[in-house]
Amino acid sequence: MDERNEMIGPIHPGEFLKDMLDEIEISAYALANAIGKAPIQVTRILNGQASITAPMARRIGKALGLTPEMLMNWQARYDLEVAETTEPEIKVTNLMAQA
């Protein structure tokens, strides 16, 4: 994690998505309707209260012309940064070194 991320902490992928929607002037309600999901589900992602799951990444990606992989990468990066923040030092045995 770089110094900038340490100062502001991990950024939820919903924030990136919210910024994108704001830029193209699409509301959470409009996105929810387009993907056939309840507005609360989209709003929870945009507010950082829910993760972008694989099925949701497929739907959002198709609606916005994004790849599901990109959305899943945003989520995976966030999850890893949170894990590094909550447990920066982990103690494990390197099994490959023993092989």
N, C-alpha and C positions, 0 to 999 in steps of 0.2 A: 504494500500500500504506500502511495507516495505521500509526501508531507501535506499537500493540499487536502487530500481525502481525510487525513488524520484530524485536520482542523474542523472540517464540516461534517465528517462522518459519511457513512454509506448513503447513497441517493437511491431511493426506491424507484424501480422502473416505471411506476405509475406517474412519477413526476415528469419523466421524459415524455411519456405518452400524453399527459395533460398539456405540456408545452406544445407538443405537436398539434393536438386538437385545437388549442387556442389559436395557433398560428394559421391553421386552415379554416378556422371559424366553424368547427363542428362541436356540438354539445355532447355531453355524456349521454343524454337522453337519445339524441339522434344516433350515436354509435350503438347504444343498446338496442334500439329498434332495428338497426341494420344487421346486427348479428343475432337477433332473436333471443336476447337475454334481458333480464330485468334491469332497469336502470340502476338499482342499488348495487348490483354486481359490478357494473362498470365503475360506478362512483367509488366503491370500496377499493378498487385497484388504483384509481386516480388519486385517492387520498392516502395511499400507502398502507391501507388496512387489510389488503388481501394480495396474494401472489398472483402472478400471471401463470396459469396452468397451461399445459400443452394443448388441451382442447380450446381454451380461451385464446391462446396464441394463434391457433389456426383460424379462428373466427375473426379476431381483430386484424390479423395479417391480411386475410382475404378482403376484408372491408376497406382497409387503408392502403392496400398495395404494398404491404411489407411482407417479409418472409417470416414464417413462424420461428425459424431458427434465430433470427435477430432478436425477436421478443424474448425467446427463451434464454438467449445469451445475456440479455439485460438482467433477467431474473437470476440466472446462475451467478453472475458477477456480484449482484447485490447480496445474494445469500452467502457467498464466500466472504465478502467484506464484513458482513455481520458476524459470521463465525470467527473471523480474525479479530474482530473487536471484542467479542464476548469471551473468547478463549485464545488470546494471542500466543501463548506458549502451550504446545501439546507435547506429551511424552508418549512416544510409541516405540516399538521395536521394529527396526528396519529388517524385514524378512528377506529382502533381496540381498542384503549384505551378508546374510548367513548362508545363502544358497551356493 
